[in-house]
Amino acid sequence: MATISRHRGVRILTLAAGDDLAALCAPGDIVLEKDGAGWWTRFVDEEGKVESYDAAFESYNKALWTAKAAAEFQAE
């Protein structure tokens, strides 16, 4: 089950194994998702398209702080 938090009014979802990103996320959401490469920070745009950085972060905390920084920018 995904964990949902908010930073500056922006939803940040941390997906659990097996969670469906498309089913849980809405435009404007930031998503943290783990796979074999590490923790991905993904962004859902206004049309529902998902983009992410070129590489995963090695830790959850680095991905989370990146998501919070992006939320600061997005909230302006």
PDB file with one MODEL, atoms N, CA, C and O in Angstrom:
MODEL        1
ATOM      1  N   MET A   1       0.838  -1.174   0.000  1.00  0.00           N
ATOM      2  CA  MET A   1       0.000   0.000   0.000  1.00  0.00           C
ATOM      3  C   MET A   1       0.894   1.252   0.000  1.00  0.00           C
ATOM      4  O   MET A   1       1.852   1.342   0.768  1.00  0.00           O
ATOM      5  N   ALA A   2       0.575   2.180  -0.844  1.00  0.00           N
ATOM      6  CA  ALA A   2       1.350   3.412  -0.965  1.00  0.00           C
ATOM      7  C   ALA A   2       1.209   4.267   0.292  1.00  0.00           C
ATOM      8  O   ALA A   2       0.163   4.290   0.941  1.00  0.00           O
ATOM      9  N   THR A   3       2.285   4.962   0.610  1.00  0.00           N
ATOM     10  CA  THR A   3       2.272   5.941   1.689  1.00  0.00           C
ATOM     11  C   THR A   3       2.190   7.313   1.039  1.00  0.00           C
ATOM     12  O   THR A   3       2.943   7.620   0.115  1.00  0.00           O
ATOM     13  N   ILE A   4       1.268   8.135   1.530  1.00  0.00           N
ATOM     14  CA  ILE A   4       1.073   9.462   0.946  1.00  0.00           C
ATOM     15  C   ILE A   4       1.429  10.516   1.984  1.00  0.00           C
ATOM     16  O   ILE A   4       0.939  10.489   3.112  1.00  0.00           O
ATOM     17  N   SER A   5       2.290  11.443   1.583  1.00  0.00           N
ATOM     18  CA  SER A   5       2.609  12.590   2.421  1.00  0.00           C
ATOM     19  C   SER A   5       2.442  13.839   1.563  1.00  0.00           C
ATOM     20  O   SER A   5       2.254  13.752   0.350  1.00  0.00           O
ATOM     21  N   ARG A   6       2.513  14.982   2.199  1.00  0.00           N
ATOM     22  CA  ARG A   6       2.410  16.249   1.474  1.00  0.00           C
ATOM     23  C   ARG A   6       3.561  17.153   1.883  1.00  0.00           C
ATOM     24  O   ARG A   6       3.984  17.180   3.039  1.00  0.00           O
ATOM     25  N   HIS A   7       4.050  17.891   0.898  1.00  0.00           N
ATOM     26  CA  HIS A   7       5.055  18.914   1.169  1.00  0.00           C
ATOM     27  C   HIS A   7       4.674  20.131   0.347  1.00  0.00           C
ATOM     28  O   HIS A   7       4.608  20.067  -0.881  1.00  0.00           O
ATOM     29  N   ARG A   8       4.423  21.237   1.026  1.00  0.00           N
ATOM     30  CA  ARG A   8       3.978  22.476   0.360  1.00  0.00           C
ATOM     31  C   ARG A   8       2.730  22.249  -0.492  1.00  0.00           C
ATOM     32  O   ARG A   8       2.551  22.880  -1.533  1.00  0.00           O
ATOM     33  N   GLY A   9       1.872  21.339  -0.033  1.00  0.00           N
ATOM     34  CA  GLY A   9       0.625  21.064  -0.738  1.00  0.00           C
ATOM     35  C   GLY A   9       0.744  20.075  -1.883  1.00  0.00           C
ATOM     36  O   GLY A   9      -0.256  19.751  -2.524  1.00  0.00           O
ATOM     37  N   VAL A  10       1.944  19.593  -2.150  1.00  0.00           N
ATOM     38  CA  VAL A  10       2.172  18.636  -3.235  1.00  0.00           C
ATOM     39  C   VAL A  10       2.182  17.228  -2.646  1.00  0.00           C
ATOM     40  O   VAL A  10       2.861  16.969  -1.653  1.00  0.00           O
ATOM     41  N   ARG A  11       1.433  16.329  -3.259  1.00  0.00           N
ATOM     42  CA  ARG A  11       1.417  14.941  -2.791  1.00  0.00           C
ATOM     43  C   ARG A  11       2.692  14.226  -3.210  1.00  0.00           C
ATOM     44  O   ARG A  11       3.120  14.300  -4.362  1.00  0.00           O
ATOM     45  N   ILE A  12       3.286  13.531  -2.246  1.00  0.00           N
ATOM     46  CA  ILE A  12       4.443  12.678  -2.505  1.00  0.00           C
ATOM     47  C   ILE A  12       4.032  11.270  -2.109  1.00  0.00           C
ATOM     48  O   ILE A  12       3.751  11.000  -0.941  1.00  0.00           O
ATOM     49  N   LEU A  13       3.999  10.373  -3.089  1.00  0.00           N
ATOM     50  CA  LEU A  13       3.596   8.991  -2.844  1.00  0.00           C
ATOM     51  C   LEU A  13       4.818   8.091  -2.855  1.00  0.00           C
ATOM     52  O   LEU A  13       5.635   8.152  -3.774  1.00  0.00           O
ATOM     53  N   THR A  14       4.939   7.259  -1.837  1.00  0.00           N
ATOM     54  CA  THR A  14       5.966   6.229  -1.807  1.00  0.00           C
ATOM     55  C   THR A  14       5.263   4.916  -2.093  1.00  0.00           C
ATOM     56  O   THR A  14       4.469   4.437  -1.284  1.00  0.00           O
ATOM     57  N   LEU A  15       5.559   4.339  -3.245  1.00  0.00           N
ATOM     58  CA  LEU A  15       4.882   3.116  -3.656  1.00  0.00           C
ATOM     59  C   LEU A  15       5.499   1.898  -2.986  1.00  0.00           C
ATOM     60  O   LEU A  15       6.712   1.824  -2.788  1.00  0.00           O
ATOM     61  N   ALA A  16       4.645   0.951  -2.643  1.00  0.00           N
ATOM     62  CA  ALA A  16       5.087  -0.345  -2.132  1.00  0.00           C
ATOM     63  C   ALA A  16       5.199  -1.300  -3.316  1.00  0.00           C
ATOM     64  O   ALA A  16       4.663  -1.036  -4.392  1.00  0.00           O
ATOM     65  N   ALA A  17       5.891  -2.395  -3.108  1.00  0.00           N
ATOM     66  CA  ALA A  17       6.023  -3.404  -4.167  1.00  0.00           C
ATOM     67  C   ALA A  17       4.641  -3.827  -4.641  1.00  0.00           C
ATOM     68  O   ALA A  17       3.770  -4.150  -3.833  1.00  0.00           O
ATOM     69  N   GLY A  18       4.446  -3.824  -5.942  1.00  0.00           N
ATOM     70  CA  GLY A  18       3.179  -4.241  -6.523  1.00  0.00           C
ATOM     71  C   GLY A  18       2.160  -3.131  -6.707  1.00  0.00           C
ATOM     72  O   GLY A  18       1.139  -3.346  -7.360  1.00  0.00           O
ATOM     73  N   ASP A  19       2.408  -1.946  -6.149  1.00  0.00           N
ATOM     74  CA  ASP A  19       1.481  -0.830  -6.342  1.00  0.00           C
ATOM     75  C   ASP A  19       1.504  -0.381  -7.801  1.00  0.00           C
ATOM     76  O   ASP A  19       2.551  -0.391  -8.449  1.00  0.00           O
ATOM     77  N   ASP A  20       0.338   0.012  -8.307  1.00  0.00           N
ATOM     78  CA  ASP A  20       0.199   0.464  -9.691  1.00  0.00           C
ATOM     79  C   ASP A  20       0.257   1.985  -9.737  1.00  0.00           C
ATOM     80  O   ASP A  20      -0.677   2.659  -9.303  1.00  0.00           O
ATOM     81  N   LEU A  21       1.338   2.516 -10.255  1.00  0.00           N
ATOM     82  CA  LEU A  21       1.534   3.954 -10.317  1.00  0.00           C
ATOM     83  C   LEU A  21       0.366   4.642 -11.010  1.00  0.00           C
ATOM     84  O   LEU A  21      -0.149   5.638 -10.503  1.00  0.00           O
ATOM     85  N   ALA A  22      -0.054   4.136 -12.142  1.00  0.00           N
ATOM     86  CA  ALA A  22      -1.125   4.770 -12.918  1.00  0.00           C
ATOM     87  C   ALA A  22      -2.443   4.805 -12.156  1.00  0.00           C
ATOM     88  O   ALA A  22      -3.216   5.753 -12.302  1.00  0.00           O
ATOM     89  N   ALA A  23      -2.706   3.797 -11.357  1.00  0.00           N
ATOM     90  CA  ALA A  23      -3.968   3.727 -10.622  1.00  0.00           C
ATOM     91  C   ALA A  23      -3.974   4.622  -9.385  1.00  0.00           C
ATOM     92  O   ALA A  23      -5.040   5.048  -8.941  1.00  0.00           O
ATOM     93  N   LEU A  24      -2.813   4.909  -8.829  1.00  0.00           N
ATOM     94  CA  LEU A  24      -2.740   5.632  -7.561  1.00  0.00           C
ATOM     95  C   LEU A  24      -2.411   7.107  -7.696  1.00  0.00           C
ATOM     96  O   LEU A  24      -2.701   7.887  -6.788  1.00  0.00           O
ATOM     97  N   CYS A  25      -1.816   7.502  -8.799  1.00  0.00           N
ATOM     98  CA  CYS A  25      -1.276   8.848  -8.918  1.00  0.00           C
ATOM     99  C   CYS A  25      -2.151   9.756  -9.764  1.00  0.00           C
ATOM    100  O   CYS A  25      -2.872   9.318 -10.660  1.00  0.00           O
ATOM    101  N   ALA A  26      -2.057  11.041  -9.441  1.00  0.00           N
ATOM    102  CA  ALA A  26      -2.815  12.068 -10.147  1.00  0.00           C
ATOM    103  C   ALA A  26      -1.837  13.110 -10.689  1.00  0.00           C
ATOM    104  O   ALA A  26      -0.691  13.175 -10.245  1.00  0.00           O
ATOM    105  N   PRO A  27      -2.281  13.921 -11.641  1.00  0.00           N
ATOM    106  CA  PRO A  27      -1.417  14.986 -12.145  1.00  0.00           C
ATOM    107  C   PRO A  27      -0.888  15.860 -11.007  1.00  0.00           C
ATOM    108  O   PRO A  27      -1.626  16.226 -10.091  1.00  0.00           O
ATOM    109  N   GLY A  28       0.393  16.184 -11.083  1.00  0.00           N
ATOM    110  CA  GLY A  28       1.037  17.004 -10.065  1.00  0.00           C
ATOM    111  C   GLY A  28       1.705  16.210  -8.958  1.00  0.00           C
ATOM    112  O   GLY A  28       2.455  16.776  -8.163  1.00  0.00           O
ATOM    113  N   ASP A  29       1.446  14.910  -8.889  1.00  0.00           N
ATOM    114  CA  ASP A  29       2.049  14.070  -7.857  1.00  0.00           C
ATOM    115  C   ASP A  29       3.527  13.830  -8.137  1.00  0.00           C
ATOM    116  O   ASP A  29       3.978  13.838  -9.283  1.00  0.00           O
ATOM    117  N   ILE A  30       4.260  13.618  -7.056  1.00  0.00           N
ATOM    118  CA  ILE A  30       5.641  13.152  -7.132  1.00  0.00           C
ATOM    119  C   ILE A  30       5.635  11.756  -6.531  1.00  0.00           C
ATOM    120  O   ILE A  30       5.019  11.520  -5.491  1.00  0.00           O
ATOM    121  N   VAL A  31       6.317  10.839  -7.185  1.00  0.00           N
ATOM    122  CA  VAL A  31       6.265   9.432  -6.794  1.00  0.00           C
ATOM    123  C   VAL A  31       7.664   8.920  -6.494  1.00  0.00           C
ATOM    124  O   VAL A  31       8.605   9.178  -7.244  1.00  0.00           O
ATOM    125  N   LEU A  32       7.792   8.190  -5.390  1.00  0.00           N
ATOM    126  CA  LEU A  32       9.032   7.498  -5.057  1.00  0.00           C
ATOM    127  C   LEU A  32       8.774   6.017  -5.239  1.00  0.00           C
ATOM    128  O   LEU A  32       7.832   5.460  -4.674  1.00  0.00           O
ATOM    129  N   GLU A  33       9.623   5.387  -6.035  1.00  0.00           N
ATOM    130  CA  GLU A  33       9.413   3.976  -6.371  1.00  0.00           C
ATOM    131  C   GLU A  33      10.756   3.247  -6.380  1.00  0.00           C
ATOM    132  O   GLU A  33      11.719   3.708  -6.993  1.00  0.00           O
ATOM    133  N   LYS A  34      10.808   2.113  -5.698  1.00  0.00           N
ATOM    134  CA  LYS A  34      12.052   1.341  -5.622  1.00  0.00           C
ATOM    135  C   LYS A  34      12.036   0.187  -6.612  1.00  0.00           C
ATOM    136  O   LYS A  34      11.027  -0.497  -6.783  1.00  0.00           O
ATOM    137  N   ASP A  35      13.177  -0.012  -7.258  1.00  0.00           N
ATOM    138  CA  ASP A  35      13.382  -1.211  -8.071  1.00  0.00           C
ATOM    139  C   ASP A  35      14.822  -1.672  -7.859  1.00  0.00           C
ATOM    140  O   ASP A  35      15.495  -1.196  -6.945  1.00  0.00           O
ATOM    141  N   GLY A  36      15.289  -2.573  -8.675  1.00  0.00           N
ATOM    142  CA  GLY A  36      16.623  -3.121  -8.514  1.00  0.00           C
ATOM    143  C   GLY A  36      17.746  -2.104  -8.621  1.00  0.00           C
ATOM    144  O   GLY A  36      18.837  -2.332  -8.097  1.00  0.00           O
ATOM    145  N   ALA A  37      17.497  -0.990  -9.289  1.00  0.00           N
ATOM    146  CA  ALA A  37      18.512   0.053  -9.463  1.00  0.00           C
ATOM    147  C   ALA A  37      18.572   1.014  -8.281  1.00  0.00           C
ATOM    148  O   ALA A  37      19.574   1.704  -8.098  1.00  0.00           O
ATOM    149  N   GLY A  38      17.514   1.068  -7.479  1.00  0.00           N
ATOM    150  CA  GLY A  38      17.458   1.996  -6.354  1.00  0.00           C
ATOM    151  C   GLY A  38      16.109   2.690  -6.287  1.00  0.00           C
ATOM    152  O   GLY A  38      15.091   2.137  -6.704  1.00  0.00           O
ATOM    153  N   TRP A  39      16.111   3.905  -5.759  1.00  0.00           N
ATOM    154  CA  TRP A  39      14.884   4.689  -5.581  1.00  0.00           C
ATOM    155  C   TRP A  39      14.741   5.726  -6.693  1.00  0.00           C
ATOM    156  O   TRP A  39      15.614   6.571  -6.890  1.00  0.00           O
ATOM    157  N   TRP A  40      13.631   5.644  -7.410  1.00  0.00           N
ATOM    158  CA  TRP A  40      13.330   6.572  -8.502  1.00  0.00           C
ATOM    159  C   TRP A  40      12.420   7.679  -7.996  1.00  0.00           C
ATOM    160  O   TRP A  40      11.499   7.434  -7.217  1.00  0.00           O
ATOM    161  N   THR A  41      12.686   8.896  -8.445  1.00  0.00           N
ATOM    162  CA  THR A  41      11.804  10.033  -8.197  1.00  0.00           C
ATOM    163  C   THR A  41      11.109  10.322  -9.515  1.00  0.00           C
ATOM    164  O   THR A  41      11.745  10.684 -10.505  1.00  0.00           O
ATOM    165  N   ARG A  42       9.785  10.156  -9.510  1.00  0.00           N
ATOM    166  CA  ARG A  42       9.005  10.306 -10.742  1.00  0.00           C
ATOM    167  C   ARG A  42       8.012  11.463 -10.579  1.00  0.00           C
ATOM    168  O   ARG A  42       7.582  11.783  -9.470  1.00  0.00           O
ATOM    169  N   PHE A  43       7.669  12.068 -11.688  1.00  0.00           N
ATOM    170  CA  PHE A  43       6.787  13.223 -11.704  1.00  0.00           C
ATOM    171  C   PHE A  43       5.635  12.964 -12.662  1.00  0.00           C
ATOM    172  O   PHE A  43       5.853  12.537 -13.796  1.00  0.00           O
ATOM    173  N   VAL A  44       4.409  13.220 -12.214  1.00  0.00           N
ATOM    174  CA  VAL A  44       3.221  13.029 -13.045  1.00  0.00           C
ATOM    175  C   VAL A  44       2.786  14.408 -13.536  1.00  0.00           C
ATOM    176  O   VAL A  44       2.443  15.277 -12.735  1.00  0.00           O
ATOM    177  N   ASP A  45       2.803  14.607 -14.866  1.00  0.00           N
ATOM    178  CA  ASP A  45       2.438  15.921 -15.396  1.00  0.00           C
ATOM    179  C   ASP A  45       0.923  16.068 -15.518  1.00  0.00           C
ATOM    180  O   ASP A  45       0.171  15.153 -15.185  1.00  0.00           O
ATOM    181  N   GLU A  46       0.496  17.214 -15.991  1.00  0.00           N
ATOM    182  CA  GLU A  46      -0.939  17.531 -16.061  1.00  0.00           C
ATOM    183  C   GLU A  46      -1.727  16.608 -16.982  1.00  0.00           C
ATOM    184  O   GLU A  46      -2.947  16.506 -16.858  1.00  0.00           O
ATOM    185  N   GLU A  47      -1.050  15.944 -17.894  1.00  0.00           N
ATOM    186  CA  GLU A  47      -1.722  15.018 -18.813  1.00  0.00           C
ATOM    187  C   GLU A  47      -1.589  13.568 -18.362  1.00  0.00           C
ATOM    188  O   GLU A  47      -2.026  12.654 -19.060  1.00  0.00           O
ATOM    189  N   GLY A  48      -0.982  13.358 -17.188  1.00  0.00           N
ATOM    190  CA  GLY A  48      -0.816  12.009 -16.666  1.00  0.00           C
ATOM    191  C   GLY A  48       0.447  11.302 -17.122  1.00  0.00           C
ATOM    192  O   GLY A  48       0.681  10.148 -16.763  1.00  0.00           O
ATOM    193  N   LYS A  49       1.260  11.988 -17.912  1.00  0.00           N
ATOM    194  CA  LYS A  49       2.526  11.405 -18.373  1.00  0.00           C
ATOM    195  C   LYS A  49       3.525  11.398 -17.212  1.00  0.00           C
ATOM    196  O   LYS A  49       3.600  12.351 -16.437  1.00  0.00           O
ATOM    197  N   VAL A  50       4.286  10.312 -17.106  1.00  0.00           N
ATOM    198  CA  VAL A  50       5.241  10.161 -16.011  1.00  0.00           C
ATOM    199  C   VAL A  50       6.662  10.328 -16.537  1.00  0.00           C
ATOM    200  O   VAL A  50       7.053   9.705 -17.524  1.00  0.00           O
ATOM    201  N   GLU A  51       7.423  11.178 -15.860  1.00  0.00           N
ATOM    202  CA  GLU A  51       8.823  11.387 -16.197  1.00  0.00           C
ATOM    203  C   GLU A  51       9.651  11.162 -14.941  1.00  0.00           C
ATOM    204  O   GLU A  51       9.143  11.259 -13.825  1.00  0.00           O
ATOM    205  N   SER A  52      10.924  10.864 -15.132  1.00  0.00           N
ATOM    206  CA  SER A  52      11.804  10.685 -13.980  1.00  0.00           C
ATOM    207  C   SER A  52      13.211  11.131 -14.344  1.00  0.00           C
ATOM    208  O   SER A  52      13.522  11.398 -15.504  1.00  0.00           O
ATOM    209  N   TYR A  53      14.048  11.204 -13.324  1.00  0.00           N
ATOM    210  CA  TYR A  53      15.452  11.509 -13.569  1.00  0.00           C
ATOM    211  C   TYR A  53      16.100  10.343 -14.306  1.00  0.00           C
ATOM    212  O   TYR A  53      15.519   9.263 -14.408  1.00  0.00           O
ATOM    213  N   ASP A  54      17.302  10.568 -14.816  1.00  0.00           N
ATOM    214  CA  ASP A  54      18.002   9.552 -15.608  1.00  0.00           C
ATOM    215  C   ASP A  54      18.526   8.383 -14.792  1.00  0.00           C
ATOM    216  O   ASP A  54      18.803   7.318 -15.345  1.00  0.00           O
ATOM    217  N   ALA A  55      18.666   8.565 -13.493  1.00  0.00           N
ATOM    218  CA  ALA A  55      19.215   7.504 -12.647  1.00  0.00           C
ATOM    219  C   ALA A  55      18.478   7.465 -11.315  1.00  0.00           C
ATOM    220  O   ALA A  55      17.941   8.469 -10.846  1.00  0.00           O
ATOM    221  N   ALA A  56      18.470   6.294 -10.732  1.00  0.00           N
ATOM    222  CA  ALA A  56      17.854   6.113  -9.418  1.00  0.00           C
ATOM    223  C   ALA A  56      18.810   6.598  -8.329  1.00  0.00           C
ATOM    224  O   ALA A  56      20.025   6.641  -8.524  1.00  0.00           O
ATOM    225  N   PHE A  57      18.242   6.958  -7.184  1.00  0.00           N
ATOM    226  CA  PHE A  57      19.050   7.310  -6.019  1.00  0.00           C
ATOM    227  C   PHE A  57      19.340   6.048  -5.225  1.00  0.00           C
ATOM    228  O   PHE A  57      18.546   5.108  -5.226  1.00  0.00           O
ATOM    229  N   GLU A  58      20.487   6.031  -4.543  1.00  0.00           N
ATOM    230  CA  GLU A  58      20.861   4.834  -3.806  1.00  0.00           C
ATOM    231  C   GLU A  58      20.118   4.681  -2.484  1.00  0.00           C
ATOM    232  O   GLU A  58      20.120   3.600  -1.896  1.00  0.00           O
ATOM    233  N   SER A  59      19.483   5.754  -2.010  1.00  0.00           N
ATOM    234  CA  SER A  59      18.749   5.643  -0.747  1.00  0.00           C
ATOM    235  C   SER A  59      17.388   6.327  -0.846  1.00  0.00           C
ATOM    236  O   SER A  59      17.176   7.232  -1.653  1.00  0.00           O
ATOM    237  N   TYR A  60      16.487   5.866  -0.004  1.00  0.00           N
ATOM    238  CA  TYR A  60      15.154   6.467   0.086  1.00  0.00           C
ATOM    239  C   TYR A  60      15.264   7.930   0.503  1.00  0.00           C
ATOM    240  O   TYR A  60      14.582   8.788  -0.058  1.00  0.00           O
ATOM    241  N   ASN A  61      16.118   8.217   1.483  1.00  0.00           N
ATOM    242  CA  ASN A  61      16.223   9.586   1.983  1.00  0.00           C
ATOM    243  C   ASN A  61      16.667  10.565   0.902  1.00  0.00           C
ATOM    244  O   ASN A  61      16.157  11.684   0.844  1.00  0.00           O
ATOM    245  N   LYS A  62      17.598  10.172   0.054  1.00  0.00           N
ATOM    246  CA  LYS A  62      18.023  11.060  -1.035  1.00  0.00           C
ATOM    247  C   LYS A  62      16.884  11.291  -2.023  1.00  0.00           C
ATOM    248  O   LYS A  62      16.691  12.409  -2.499  1.00  0.00           O
ATOM    249  N   ALA A  63      16.138  10.248  -2.329  1.00  0.00           N
ATOM    250  CA  ALA A  63      14.992  10.400  -3.229  1.00  0.00           C
ATOM    251  C   ALA A  63      13.926  11.290  -2.599  1.00  0.00           C
ATOM    252  O   ALA A  63      13.330  12.126  -3.280  1.00  0.00           O
ATOM    253  N   LEU A  64      13.686  11.114  -1.304  1.00  0.00           N
ATOM    254  CA  LEU A  64      12.678  11.921  -0.611  1.00  0.00           C
ATOM    255  C   LEU A  64      13.079  13.391  -0.568  1.00  0.00           C
ATOM    256  O   LEU A  64      12.249  14.259  -0.836  1.00  0.00           O
ATOM    257  N   TRP A  65      14.328  13.686  -0.238  1.00  0.00           N
ATOM    258  CA  TRP A  65      14.757  15.082  -0.192  1.00  0.00           C
ATOM    259  C   TRP A  65      14.714  15.722  -1.573  1.00  0.00           C
ATOM    260  O   TRP A  65      14.429  16.914  -1.696  1.00  0.00           O
ATOM    261  N   THR A  66      14.990  14.955  -2.596  1.00  0.00           N
ATOM    262  CA  THR A  66      14.868  15.457  -3.962  1.00  0.00           C
ATOM    263  C   THR A  66      13.411  15.763  -4.280  1.00  0.00           C
ATOM    264  O   THR A  66      13.107  16.783  -4.899  1.00  0.00           O
ATOM    265  N   ALA A  67      12.512  14.882  -3.857  1.00  0.00           N
ATOM    266  CA  ALA A  67      11.079  15.103  -4.071  1.00  0.00           C
ATOM    267  C   ALA A  67      10.611  16.355  -3.337  1.00  0.00           C
ATOM    268  O   ALA A  67       9.828  17.135  -3.877  1.00  0.00           O
ATOM    269  N   LYS A  68      11.083  16.549  -2.119  1.00  0.00           N
ATOM    270  CA  LYS A  68      10.696  17.741  -1.355  1.00  0.00           C
ATOM    271  C   LYS A  68      11.220  19.013  -2.007  1.00  0.00           C
ATOM    272  O   LYS A  68      10.524  20.028  -2.034  1.00  0.00           O
ATOM    273  N   ALA A  69      12.432  18.967  -2.530  1.00  0.00           N
ATOM    274  CA  ALA A  69      12.976  20.136  -3.230  1.00  0.00           C
ATOM    275  C   ALA A  69      12.152  20.440  -4.474  1.00  0.00           C
ATOM    276  O   ALA A  69      11.876  21.603  -4.769  1.00  0.00           O
ATOM    277  N   ALA A  70      11.762  19.406  -5.199  1.00  0.00           N
ATOM    278  CA  ALA A  70      10.917  19.602  -6.382  1.00  0.00           C
ATOM    279  C   ALA A  70       9.556  20.159  -5.986  1.00  0.00           C
ATOM    280  O   ALA A  70       8.997  20.991  -6.700  1.00  0.00           O
ATOM    281  N   ALA A  71       9.019  19.710  -4.858  1.00  0.00           N
ATOM    282  CA  ALA A  71       7.727  20.218  -4.385  1.00  0.00           C
ATOM    283  C   ALA A  71       7.827  21.698  -4.029  1.00  0.00           C
ATOM    284  O   ALA A  71       6.892  22.458  -4.278  1.00  0.00           O
ATOM    285  N   GLU A  72       8.946  22.111  -3.452  1.00  0.00           N
ATOM    286  CA  GLU A  72       9.159  23.535  -3.154  1.00  0.00           C
ATOM    287  C   GLU A  72       9.058  24.354  -4.439  1.00  0.00           C
ATOM    288  O   GLU A  72       8.380  25.381  -4.477  1.00  0.00           O
ATOM    289  N   PHE A  73       9.722  23.903  -5.470  1.00  0.00           N
ATOM    290  CA  PHE A  73       9.714  24.592  -6.756  1.00  0.00           C
ATOM    291  C   PHE A  73       8.317  24.564  -7.374  1.00  0.00           C
ATOM    292  O   PHE A  73       7.847  25.572  -7.900  1.00  0.00           O
ATOM    293  N   GLN A  74       7.659  23.410  -7.309  1.00  0.00           N
ATOM    294  CA  GLN A  74       6.337  23.237  -7.911  1.00  0.00           C
ATOM    295  C   GLN A  74       5.290  24.106  -7.220  1.00  0.00           C
ATOM    296  O   GLN A  74       4.337  24.553  -7.859  1.00  0.00           O
ATOM    297  N   ALA A  75       5.458  24.348  -5.925  1.00  0.00           N
ATOM    298  CA  ALA A  75       4.472  25.102  -5.152  1.00  0.00           C
ATOM    299  C   ALA A  75       4.538  26.606  -5.407  1.00  0.00           C
ATOM    300  O   ALA A  75       3.611  27.331  -5.046  1.00  0.00           O
ATOM    301  N   GLU A  76       5.618  27.084  -6.024  1.00  0.00           N
ATOM    302  CA  GLU A  76       5.759  28.529  -6.272  1.00  0.00           C
ATOM    303  C   GLU A  76       4.750  29.042  -7.258  1.00  0.00           C
ATOM    304  O   GLU A  76       4.741  30.233  -7.570  1.00  0.00           O
TER     305      GLU A  76
ENDMDL
END
